[in-house]
Amino acid sequence: MGTEIARNRRVECHGVAPAAPASIMAWREGGTVSVACRHRRMILQASLLALPALALAAETVDECESGAGWRPLSGRPTPRVETTSAGHDGGALRLSFFESREASFVGRAVAANEDWDRAAGLSFWLKGDGSENFLAVTLLDESLTRRHAALVGLRSKEWQQVRLRWDDFVPETFASDWFGEPEARMRPSDVRALWFGRWFYLRPWSSCSFELDRICLEERLPAPPDRPSEDCGLARTLAKLKARQEVTIAALGDSITNGFRLERPERDAWPAQLQKLLRKRFDYKAIQVRNLGIGGLETRQAIALLPRDIGAAPPDLAIAHFGYNDLTAMEERRIPEAARNGIAARNLRELVQRIRRVSCGRTDVLLVATVPAGPQALFTQLPDGRQDISHPHAEGQRVFAEALLAAFDAP
């Protein structure tokens, strides 16, 4: 609705936004801001957002007819910001990203206000490059530590309007919580920066480009359809296995799933070993277990990835194994131990619900408990004699896969 209003009542934004908090002003004037990411720190130069924050006028956030205020924030090679006259309605921005091993973003400052709290979410027009890449649309507060992200695909080469409800944005860090929750510590009106780009978990980072036009607040957005809340377990997947039909399983997880420290993770990580065991158990080969594990991944980041990992091609079953990185992150945030189990449970419920949502209810879900850490025989021995107490070696991965196989023995 907001986009239609903006289209019929074109709003031009001029002048300087209302005074921003002192921390934002300091950020614009000089120095650097360091944002902690898993396994690396990303340094953002203050000069990149030196122009005034965009003032919110009516429902329009940005007409995207000029590159004023938009700057590459990180990444090597540096992302490129250009303008084009062939937008959806007038001019548009063209953002280009290059193959890189670093997180990359283009963004600008915004001055959200109470209108954002009253809105249902954001919309914008997007023209992709036909690739299988996804980009993260990220909302950040003034500290840049509280951030919420939603993933959008670039497959379509035609102009399409993307509509994102506030609850489509996933709080990526434990510095905040879901929009609308009492403990969220961040509301839409707290947004001070809008970024488009790629976090570390959007690997592999191949080159991509897209065009962006007219970003608006949306007064009303339809709620996602309800999906069955009852747990159907593995019934549908088991039926297909027993009928020897083609079955696809997505293995979601962190470095344990990814096979960190294994010489041949494509053979020895538990997803590969489970695939071998299932093919032997059910005596046919049309069973594929895709390893989607990413080192350093937390449950919330996995939730953000679901539009790509599950929604793009819904598998028959998703097996999710998380925990270590969540615990580390909560310890770093000094979250009281008494609250951690509740937070973990909330994240897992959200993971299951969103798998059902993005798969339109077609994907079964199997949650796996976190493997206890410790100096056990199933964990990797390091060359210097120390033991990695978090990552199983090949034999430990086999034991893991065999334990999962038992779940497929249910009647």
HELIX and SHEET records of a PDB file:
HELIX    1   1 GLY A    2  ASN A    8  1                                   7    
HELIX    2   2 ALA A   22  GLU A   29  1                                   8    
HELIX    3   3 ALA A   46  LEU A   49  5                                   4    
HELIX    4   4 GLU A  114  ARG A  118  1                                   5    
HELIX    5   5 TRP A  166  ASP A  168  5                                   3    
HELIX    6   6 PRO A  188  ASP A  190  5                                   3    
HELIX    7   7 PHE A  200  LEU A  202  5                                   3    
HELIX    8   8 ALA A  235  LYS A  242  1                                   8    
HELIX    9   9 SER A  255  ASN A  258  1                                   4    
HELIX   10  10 PRO A  265  ASP A  268  1                                   4    
HELIX   11  11 TRP A  270  PHE A  282  1                                  13    
HELIX   12  12 THR A  299  LEU A  306  1                                   8    
HELIX   13  13 PRO A  307  GLY A  311  3                                   5    
HELIX   14  14 TYR A  324  GLU A  332  1                                   9    
HELIX   15  15 GLU A  337  VAL A  358  1                                  22    
HELIX   16  16 ALA A  394  LEU A  405  1                                  12    
HELIX   17  17 ALA A  406  ASP A  409  5                                   4    
SHEET    1   A 2 THR A  32  CYS A  37  0                                        
SHEET    2   A 2 ARG A  40  GLN A  45 -1                                        
SHEET    1   B 3 LEU A  54  ALA A  55  0                                        
SHEET    2   B 3 SER A 104  ALA A 111  1                                        
SHEET    3   B 3 ARG A  71  SER A  74 -1                                        
SHEET    1   C 6 LEU A  54  ALA A  55  0                                        
SHEET    2   C 6 SER A 104  ALA A 111  1                                        
SHEET    3   C 6 ALA A 193  ARG A 198 -1                                        
SHEET    4   C 6 PHE A 134  LEU A 140 -1                                        
SHEET    5   C 6 ARG A 147  GLY A 153 -1                                        
SHEET    6   C 6 VAL A 170  PRO A 171 -1                                        
SHEET    1   D 4 THR A  60  ASP A  62  0                                        
SHEET    2   D 4 CYS A 208  GLU A 218 -1                                        
SHEET    3   D 4 ALA A  92  PHE A  97 -1                                        
SHEET    4   D 4 ARG A  80  THR A  84 -1                                        
SHEET    1   E 4 THR A  60  ASP A  62  0                                        
SHEET    2   E 4 CYS A 208  GLU A 218 -1                                        
SHEET    3   E 4 GLY A 121  LYS A 127 -1                                        
SHEET    4   E 4 GLN A 160  ARG A 165 -1                                        
SHEET    1   F 4 ILE A 287  ASN A 291  0                                        
SHEET    2   F 4 VAL A 247  GLY A 253  1                                        
SHEET    3   F 4 LEU A 317  HIS A 321  1                                        
SHEET    4   F 4 ASP A 364  VAL A 368  1                                        
SHEET    1   G 2 PHE A 379  GLN A 381  0                                        
SHEET    2   G 2 GLN A 387  PRO A 392 -1                                        
END                                                                             
